[in-house]
Amino acid sequence: MQGRRAWLTYVILGAGMLLRVALAATTPPDRAYDDHYEPLKIILEERRVPHASACWECYQPPAYYVLSAAVYTVIRPLAGEEVDTEHLARRCLQGVSVAAGCATLVVCLLIFRRMPALAAAELPAMALVAFLPRHLYMSAMATNDALTYFLASVAIYTACCAHSARWPIGRSLLAGALAGAAVLSKGYGWVTVAAILLSTWWFTRRTADTPPRSRLARELPRPLLLVLAGALVPAIWPTVRTAVAFNFERLHVDNFALFDNPLRFQPPGSIGETSFASFRFRALLDKPWLHRDHADSFWTQAYARLWFDYEGEKTTLAPYPPWQALWERSAREQPRWNRQRWDMLLSYAPDEVPPRLRAVAVAAYLAGLPLTLVVVAGAGLAVRRMRQDFPLALLSIHALLALLVPVVQTLRLPHFCAMKMAFALSGLASAAVFLALVLVSVRRPAIRGVLYAAVAVALVVIALSDLGYLCLRS
């Protein structure tokens, strides 16, 4: 039975990888939420990391762009003289995302198998990460998020290995360094550093072999110092670079602070207009893309972005002729970006959005609801049980901190572009564990059978909606 389960797990992960590769192959590399080509172009042409104010995405940490530049440097001589160099460079950016997305699935399995008590629920847990729509989309885009998810997941796995081996020097430093590398790819990589440090401190301070001789030794046990030492140089480098570039007047920058842009007119527009106490599921089913009816509801946006391409103006909606006409009409009637222009775009009629993709969205939202509820219940179980289990504590803390990223971003910038669950997907492995924890915790056979059946049906619908999304996007 164990061999069959392992074989089926590999089939599921393989299917998830094929979906990511296929979606990337049918997605133009410039069809993404942001243009990450500009920093890469500066690196390739000028052989330097760009200044934060040199372009819209130049404030980002450089790991994704440096790695993509290395891939481009290797592939360029093999591509021939007539190749479009910009298109090739964009494909290299996209290729790094695809490779990172596929590799993340493997790391999630390695993390899951660090907890043998959950082995009976391995198939649904791995199906969740393989078919989760948001991770699929981010893996197929030219964006630095997928690389961050991968580095964060590898850091979590390495920390689990280091803990089980009693924190040897090499593994401890490596766990810290990988967490720091996540920061080098995306600013929210700091949550991985913080989660590993908090978990390490919590577990090692209670299990010291000898009484500490000083308060410093009590508060900073040896494993914590090793992880911190490993993380410090890569994690702090972007902050130091920013501080130096801005004469130590700033420790962090983002493009909102550096450039005037229409995003500041996005709804909701203020904290007072943002609802953190609503979930408008019925309105979401009626209007599956970002719409004025639910643009101010944080939890509606968070849920929608997990299970479908909710913010589709540059992706699923962009090539649809009626949406293009709406976009052009809004530009004619409101030539300058303002709140009225956004309101016009977010008040689309039913015939202005793709009807077949609308059916896919509704199916994904309906199937995602029971899966979300099970994962949330699993998070509650994990918090109750994590005091004696390091991997469970680490995954719980990491998931909580990852979820706080879009919350904090929304409090900083109360616009719909800040309410992205893409910021929280570095905690992807946690979702798989939380789902499995609920499934193996139900003792009554009848209830367990119903729960397994409901989860299985929901996962099948999600997988089919992914396939439908791929076919309709193609």
Secondary structure as a PSIPRED ss2 file (coil, helix, strand):
# PSIPRED VFORMAT (PSIPRED V4.0)

   1 M C   1.000  0.000  0.000
   2 Q H   0.000  1.000  0.000
   3 G H   0.000  1.000  0.000
   4 R H   0.000  1.000  0.000
   5 R H   0.000  1.000  0.000
   6 A H   0.000  1.000  0.000
   7 W H   0.000  1.000  0.000
   8 L H   0.000  1.000  0.000
   9 T H   0.000  1.000  0.000
  10 Y H   0.000  1.000  0.000
  11 V H   0.000  1.000  0.000
  12 I H   0.000  1.000  0.000
  13 L H   0.000  1.000  0.000
  14 G H   0.000  1.000  0.000
  15 A H   0.000  1.000  0.000
  16 G H   0.000  1.000  0.000
  17 M H   0.000  1.000  0.000
  18 L H   0.000  1.000  0.000
  19 L H   0.000  1.000  0.000
  20 R H   0.000  1.000  0.000
  21 V H   0.000  1.000  0.000
  22 A H   0.000  1.000  0.000
  23 L H   0.000  1.000  0.000
  24 A H   0.000  1.000  0.000
  25 A H   0.000  1.000  0.000
  26 T H   0.000  1.000  0.000
  27 T C   1.000  0.000  0.000
  28 P C   1.000  0.000  0.000
  29 P C   1.000  0.000  0.000
  30 D C   1.000  0.000  0.000
  31 R C   1.000  0.000  0.000
  32 A C   1.000  0.000  0.000
  33 Y C   1.000  0.000  0.000
  34 D C   1.000  0.000  0.000
  35 D C   1.000  0.000  0.000
  36 H C   1.000  0.000  0.000
  37 Y H   0.000  1.000  0.000
  38 E H   0.000  1.000  0.000
  39 P H   0.000  1.000  0.000
  40 L H   0.000  1.000  0.000
  41 K H   0.000  1.000  0.000
  42 I H   0.000  1.000  0.000
  43 I H   0.000  1.000  0.000
  44 L H   0.000  1.000  0.000
  45 E H   0.000  1.000  0.000
  46 E H   0.000  1.000  0.000
  47 R C   1.000  0.000  0.000
  48 R C   1.000  0.000  0.000
  49 V C   1.000  0.000  0.000
  50 P C   1.000  0.000  0.000
  51 H C   1.000  0.000  0.000
  52 A C   1.000  0.000  0.000
  53 S C   1.000  0.000  0.000
  54 A C   1.000  0.000  0.000
  55 C C   1.000  0.000  0.000
  56 W C   1.000  0.000  0.000
  57 E C   1.000  0.000  0.000
  58 C C   1.000  0.000  0.000
  59 Y C   1.000  0.000  0.000
  60 Q C   1.000  0.000  0.000
  61 P C   1.000  0.000  0.000
  62 P C   1.000  0.000  0.000
  63 A H   0.000  1.000  0.000
  64 Y H   0.000  1.000  0.000
  65 Y H   0.000  1.000  0.000
  66 V H   0.000  1.000  0.000
  67 L H   0.000  1.000  0.000
  68 S H   0.000  1.000  0.000
  69 A H   0.000  1.000  0.000
  70 A H   0.000  1.000  0.000
  71 V H   0.000  1.000  0.000
  72 Y H   0.000  1.000  0.000
  73 T H   0.000  1.000  0.000
  74 V H   0.000  1.000  0.000
  75 I H   0.000  1.000  0.000
  76 R H   0.000  1.000  0.000
  77 P H   0.000  1.000  0.000
  78 L H   0.000  1.000  0.000
  79 A C   1.000  0.000  0.000
  80 G C   1.000  0.000  0.000
  81 E C   1.000  0.000  0.000
  82 E C   1.000  0.000  0.000
  83 V C   1.000  0.000  0.000
  84 D C   1.000  0.000  0.000
  85 T H   0.000  1.000  0.000
  86 E H   0.000  1.000  0.000
  87 H H   0.000  1.000  0.000
  88 L H   0.000  1.000  0.000
  89 A H   0.000  1.000  0.000
  90 R H   0.000  1.000  0.000
  91 R H   0.000  1.000  0.000
  92 C H   0.000  1.000  0.000
  93 L H   0.000  1.000  0.000
  94 Q H   0.000  1.000  0.000
  95 G H   0.000  1.000  0.000
  96 V H   0.000  1.000  0.000
  97 S H   0.000  1.000  0.000
  98 V H   0.000  1.000  0.000
  99 A H   0.000  1.000  0.000
 100 A H   0.000  1.000  0.000
 101 G H   0.000  1.000  0.000
 102 C H   0.000  1.000  0.000
 103 A H   0.000  1.000  0.000
 104 T H   0.000  1.000  0.000
 105 L H   0.000  1.000  0.000
 106 V H   0.000  1.000  0.000
 107 V H   0.000  1.000  0.000
 108 C H   0.000  1.000  0.000
 109 L H   0.000  1.000  0.000
 110 L H   0.000  1.000  0.000
 111 I H   0.000  1.000  0.000
 112 F H   0.000  1.000  0.000
 113 R C   1.000  0.000  0.000
 114 R C   1.000  0.000  0.000
 115 M C   1.000  0.000  0.000
 116 P H   0.000  1.000  0.000
 117 A H   0.000  1.000  0.000
 118 L H   0.000  1.000  0.000
 119 A H   0.000  1.000  0.000
 120 A H   0.000  1.000  0.000
 121 A H   0.000  1.000  0.000
 122 E H   0.000  1.000  0.000
 123 L H   0.000  1.000  0.000
 124 P H   0.000  1.000  0.000
 125 A H   0.000  1.000  0.000
 126 M H   0.000  1.000  0.000
 127 A H   0.000  1.000  0.000
 128 L H   0.000  1.000  0.000
 129 V H   0.000  1.000  0.000
 130 A H   0.000  1.000  0.000
 131 F H   0.000  1.000  0.000
 132 L C   1.000  0.000  0.000
 133 P H   0.000  1.000  0.000
 134 R H   0.000  1.000  0.000
 135 H H   0.000  1.000  0.000
 136 L H   0.000  1.000  0.000
 137 Y H   0.000  1.000  0.000
 138 M H   0.000  1.000  0.000
 139 S H   0.000  1.000  0.000
 140 A H   0.000  1.000  0.000
 141 M C   1.000  0.000  0.000
 142 A C   1.000  0.000  0.000
 143 T C   1.000  0.000  0.000
 144 N C   1.000  0.000  0.000
 145 D H   0.000  1.000  0.000
 146 A H   0.000  1.000  0.000
 147 L H   0.000  1.000  0.000
 148 T H   0.000  1.000  0.000
 149 Y H   0.000  1.000  0.000
 150 F H   0.000  1.000  0.000
 151 L H   0.000  1.000  0.000
 152 A H   0.000  1.000  0.000
 153 S H   0.000  1.000  0.000
 154 V H   0.000  1.000  0.000
 155 A H   0.000  1.000  0.000
 156 I H   0.000  1.000  0.000
 157 Y H   0.000  1.000  0.000
 158 T H   0.000  1.000  0.000
 159 A H   0.000  1.000  0.000
 160 C H   0.000  1.000  0.000
 161 C H   0.000  1.000  0.000
 162 A H   0.000  1.000  0.000
 163 H H   0.000  1.000  0.000
 164 S H   0.000  1.000  0.000
 165 A C   1.000  0.000  0.000
 166 R C   1.000  0.000  0.000
 167 W C   1.000  0.000  0.000
 168 P C   1.000  0.000  0.000
 169 I H   0.000  1.000  0.000
 170 G H   0.000  1.000  0.000
 171 R H   0.000  1.000  0.000
 172 S H   0.000  1.000  0.000
 173 L H   0.000  1.000  0.000
 174 L H   0.000  1.000  0.000
 175 A H   0.000  1.000  0.000
 176 G H   0.000  1.000  0.000
 177 A H   0.000  1.000  0.000
 178 L H   0.000  1.000  0.000
 179 A H   0.000  1.000  0.000
 180 G H   0.000  1.000  0.000
 181 A H   0.000  1.000  0.000
 182 A H   0.000  1.000  0.000
 183 V H   0.000  1.000  0.000
 184 L H   0.000  1.000  0.000
 185 S H   0.000  1.000  0.000
 186 K C   1.000  0.000  0.000
 187 G H   0.000  1.000  0.000
 188 Y H   0.000  1.000  0.000
 189 G H   0.000  1.000  0.000
 190 W H   0.000  1.000  0.000
 191 V H   0.000  1.000  0.000
 192 T H   0.000  1.000  0.000
 193 V H   0.000  1.000  0.000
 194 A H   0.000  1.000  0.000
 195 A H   0.000  1.000  0.000
 196 I H   0.000  1.000  0.000
 197 L H   0.000  1.000  0.000
 198 L H   0.000  1.000  0.000
 199 S H   0.000  1.000  0.000
 200 T H   0.000  1.000  0.000
 201 W H   0.000  1.000  0.000
 202 W H   0.000  1.000  0.000
 203 F H   0.000  1.000  0.000
 204 T H   0.000  1.000  0.000
 205 R H   0.000  1.000  0.000
 206 R C   1.000  0.000  0.000
 207 T C   1.000  0.000  0.000
 208 A C   1.000  0.000  0.000
 209 D C   1.000  0.000  0.000
 210 T C   1.000  0.000  0.000
 211 P C   1.000  0.000  0.000
 212 P C   1.000  0.000  0.000
 213 R C   1.000  0.000  0.000
 214 S C   1.000  0.000  0.000
 215 R H   0.000  1.000  0.000
 216 L H   0.000  1.000  0.000
 217 A H   0.000  1.000  0.000
 218 R H   0.000  1.000  0.000
 219 E H   0.000  1.000  0.000
 220 L C   1.000  0.000  0.000
 221 P C   1.000  0.000  0.000
 222 R H   0.000  1.000  0.000
 223 P H   0.000  1.000  0.000
 224 L H   0.000  1.000  0.000
 225 L H   0.000  1.000  0.000
 226 L H   0.000  1.000  0.000
 227 V H   0.000  1.000  0.000
 228 L H   0.000  1.000  0.000
 229 A H   0.000  1.000  0.000
 230 G H   0.000  1.000  0.000
 231 A H   0.000  1.000  0.000
 232 L H   0.000  1.000  0.000
 233 V H   0.000  1.000  0.000
 234 P H   0.000  1.000  0.000
 235 A H   0.000  1.000  0.000
 236 I H   0.000  1.000  0.000
 237 W H   0.000  1.000  0.000
 238 P H   0.000  1.000  0.000
 239 T H   0.000  1.000  0.000
 240 V H   0.000  1.000  0.000
 241 R H   0.000  1.000  0.000
 242 T H   0.000  1.000  0.000
 243 A H   0.000  1.000  0.000
 244 V H   0.000  1.000  0.000
 245 A H   0.000  1.000  0.000
 246 F C   1.000  0.000  0.000
 247 N C   1.000  0.000  0.000
 248 F C   1.000  0.000  0.000
 249 E C   1.000  0.000  0.000
 250 R C   1.000  0.000  0.000
 251 L C   1.000  0.000  0.000
 252 H C   1.000  0.000  0.000
 253 V C   1.000  0.000  0.000
 254 D C   1.000  0.000  0.000
 255 N H   0.000  1.000  0.000
 256 F H   0.000  1.000  0.000
 257 A H   0.000  1.000  0.000
 258 L H   0.000  1.000  0.000
 259 F C   1.000  0.000  0.000
 260 D C   1.000  0.000  0.000
 261 N C   1.000  0.000  0.000
 262 P H   0.000  1.000  0.000
 263 L H   0.000  1.000  0.000
 264 R H   0.000  1.000  0.000
 265 F H   0.000  1.000  0.000
 266 Q C   1.000  0.000  0.000
 267 P C   1.000  0.000  0.000
 268 P E   0.000  0.000  1.000
 269 G C   1.000  0.000  0.000
 270 S C   1.000  0.000  0.000
 271 I H   0.000  1.000  0.000
 272 G H   0.000  1.000  0.000
 273 E H   0.000  1.000  0.000
 274 T C   1.000  0.000  0.000
 275 S E   0.000  0.000  1.000
 276 F C   1.000  0.000  0.000
 277 A C   1.000  0.000  0.000
 278 S C   1.000  0.000  0.000
 279 F C   1.000  0.000  0.000
 280 R C   1.000  0.000  0.000
 281 F H   0.000  1.000  0.000
 282 R H   0.000  1.000  0.000
 283 A H   0.000  1.000  0.000
 284 L H   0.000  1.000  0.000
 285 L H   0.000  1.000  0.000
 286 D H   0.000  1.000  0.000
 287 K C   1.000  0.000  0.000
 288 P C   1.000  0.000  0.000
 289 W C   1.000  0.000  0.000
 290 L C   1.000  0.000  0.000
 291 H C   1.000  0.000  0.000
 292 R C   1.000  0.000  0.000
 293 D C   1.000  0.000  0.000
 294 H C   1.000  0.000  0.000
 295 A C   1.000  0.000  0.000
 296 D C   1.000  0.000  0.000
 297 S E   0.000  0.000  1.000
 298 F H   0.000  1.000  0.000
 299 W H   0.000  1.000  0.000
 300 T H   0.000  1.000  0.000
 301 Q H   0.000  1.000  0.000
 302 A H   0.000  1.000  0.000
 303 Y H   0.000  1.000  0.000
 304 A H   0.000  1.000  0.000
 305 R H   0.000  1.000  0.000
 306 L H   0.000  1.000  0.000
 307 W H   0.000  1.000  0.000
 308 F C   1.000  0.000  0.000
 309 D C   1.000  0.000  0.000
 310 Y C   1.000  0.000  0.000
 311 E C   1.000  0.000  0.000
 312 G C   1.000  0.000  0.000
 313 E C   1.000  0.000  0.000
 314 K C   1.000  0.000  0.000
 315 T C   1.000  0.000  0.000
 316 T C   1.000  0.000  0.000
 317 L C   1.000  0.000  0.000
 318 A C   1.000  0.000  0.000
 319 P C   1.000  0.000  0.000
 320 Y C   1.000  0.000  0.000
 321 P H   0.000  1.000  0.000
 322 P H   0.000  1.000  0.000
 323 W H   0.000  1.000  0.000
 324 Q H   0.000  1.000  0.000
 325 A H   0.000  1.000  0.000
 326 L H   0.000  1.000  0.000
 327 W H   0.000  1.000  0.000
 328 E H   0.000  1.000  0.000
 329 R H   0.000  1.000  0.000
 330 S H   0.000  1.000  0.000
 331 A H   0.000  1.000  0.000
 332 R H   0.000  1.000  0.000
 333 E H   0.000  1.000  0.000
 334 Q C   1.000  0.000  0.000
 335 P C   1.000  0.000  0.000
 336 R C   1.000  0.000  0.000
 337 W C   1.000  0.000  0.000
 338 N C   1.000  0.000  0.000
 339 R H   0.000  1.000  0.000
 340 Q H   0.000  1.000  0.000
 341 R H   0.000  1.000  0.000
 342 W H   0.000  1.000  0.000
 343 D H   0.000  1.000  0.000
 344 M H   0.000  1.000  0.000
 345 L H   0.000  1.000  0.000
 346 L C   1.000  0.000  0.000
 347 S C   1.000  0.000  0.000
 348 Y C   1.000  0.000  0.000
 349 A C   1.000  0.000  0.000
 350 P H   0.000  1.000  0.000
 351 D H   0.000  1.000  0.000
 352 E H   0.000  1.000  0.000
 353 V C   1.000  0.000  0.000
 354 P C   1.000  0.000  0.000
 355 P H   0.000  1.000  0.000
 356 R H   0.000  1.000  0.000
 357 L H   0.000  1.000  0.000
 358 R H   0.000  1.000  0.000
 359 A H   0.000  1.000  0.000
 360 V H   0.000  1.000  0.000
 361 A H   0.000  1.000  0.000
 362 V H   0.000  1.000  0.000
 363 A H   0.000  1.000  0.000
 364 A H   0.000  1.000  0.000
 365 Y H   0.000  1.000  0.000
 366 L H   0.000  1.000  0.000
 367 A H   0.000  1.000  0.000
 368 G H   0.000  1.000  0.000
 369 L H   0.000  1.000  0.000
 370 P H   0.000  1.000  0.000
 371 L H   0.000  1.000  0.000
 372 T H   0.000  1.000  0.000
 373 L H   0.000  1.000  0.000
 374 V H   0.000  1.000  0.000
 375 V H   0.000  1.000  0.000
 376 V H   0.000  1.000  0.000
 377 A H   0.000  1.000  0.000
 378 G H   0.000  1.000  0.000
 379 A H   0.000  1.000  0.000
 380 G H   0.000  1.000  0.000
 381 L H   0.000  1.000  0.000
 382 A H   0.000  1.000  0.000
 383 V H   0.000  1.000  0.000
 384 R H   0.000  1.000  0.000
 385 R H   0.000  1.000  0.000
 386 M H   0.000  1.000  0.000
 387 R H   0.000  1.000  0.000
 388 Q H   0.000  1.000  0.000
 389 D C   1.000  0.000  0.000
 390 F H   0.000  1.000  0.000
 391 P H   0.000  1.000  0.000
 392 L H   0.000  1.000  0.000
 393 A H   0.000  1.000  0.000
 394 L H   0.000  1.000  0.000
 395 L H   0.000  1.000  0.000
 396 S H   0.000  1.000  0.000
 397 I H   0.000  1.000  0.000
 398 H H   0.000  1.000  0.000
 399 A H   0.000  1.000  0.000
 400 L H   0.000  1.000  0.000
 401 L H   0.000  1.000  0.000
 402 A H   0.000  1.000  0.000
 403 L H   0.000  1.000  0.000
 404 L H   0.000  1.000  0.000
 405 V H   0.000  1.000  0.000
 406 P H   0.000  1.000  0.000
 407 V H   0.000  1.000  0.000
 408 V H   0.000  1.000  0.000
 409 Q H   0.000  1.000  0.000
 410 T H   0.000  1.000  0.000
 411 L H   0.000  1.000  0.000
 412 R H   0.000  1.000  0.000
 413 L C   1.000  0.000  0.000
 414 P C   1.000  0.000  0.000
 415 H E   0.000  0.000  1.000
 416 F H   0.000  1.000  0.000
 417 C H   0.000  1.000  0.000
 418 A H   0.000  1.000  0.000
 419 M C   1.000  0.000  0.000
 420 K C   1.000  0.000  0.000
 421 M H   0.000  1.000  0.000
 422 A H   0.000  1.000  0.000
 423 F H   0.000  1.000  0.000
 424 A H   0.000  1.000  0.000
 425 L H   0.000  1.000  0.000
 426 S H   0.000  1.000  0.000
 427 G H   0.000  1.000  0.000
 428 L H   0.000  1.000  0.000
 429 A H   0.000  1.000  0.000
 430 S H   0.000  1.000  0.000
 431 A H   0.000  1.000  0.000
 432 A H   0.000  1.000  0.000
 433 V H   0.000  1.000  0.000
 434 F H   0.000  1.000  0.000
 435 L H   0.000  1.000  0.000
 436 A H   0.000  1.000  0.000
 437 L H   0.000  1.000  0.000
 438 V H   0.000  1.000  0.000
 439 L H   0.000  1.000  0.000
 440 V H   0.000  1.000  0.000
 441 S H   0.000  1.000  0.000
 442 V C   1.000  0.000  0.000
 443 R C   1.000  0.000  0.000
 444 R C   1.000  0.000  0.000
 445 P H   0.000  1.000  0.000
 446 A H   0.000  1.000  0.000
 447 I H   0.000  1.000  0.000
 448 R H   0.000  1.000  0.000
 449 G H   0.000  1.000  0.000
 450 V H   0.000  1.000  0.000
 451 L H   0.000  1.000  0.000
 452 Y H   0.000  1.000  0.000
 453 A H   0.000  1.000  0.000
 454 A H   0.000  1.000  0.000
 455 V H   0.000  1.000  0.000
 456 A H   0.000  1.000  0.000
 457 V H   0.000  1.000  0.000
 458 A H   0.000  1.000  0.000
 459 L H   0.000  1.000  0.000
 460 V H   0.000  1.000  0.000
 461 V H   0.000  1.000  0.000
 462 I H   0.000  1.000  0.000
 463 A H   0.000  1.000  0.000
 464 L H   0.000  1.000  0.000
 465 S H   0.000  1.000  0.000
 466 D H   0.000  1.000  0.000
 467 L H   0.000  1.000  0.000
 468 G H   0.000  1.000  0.000
 469 Y H   0.000  1.000  0.000
 470 L H   0.000  1.000  0.000
 471 C H   0.000  1.000  0.000
 472 L H   0.000  1.000  0.000
 473 R H   0.000  1.000  0.000
 474 S C   1.000  0.000  0.000
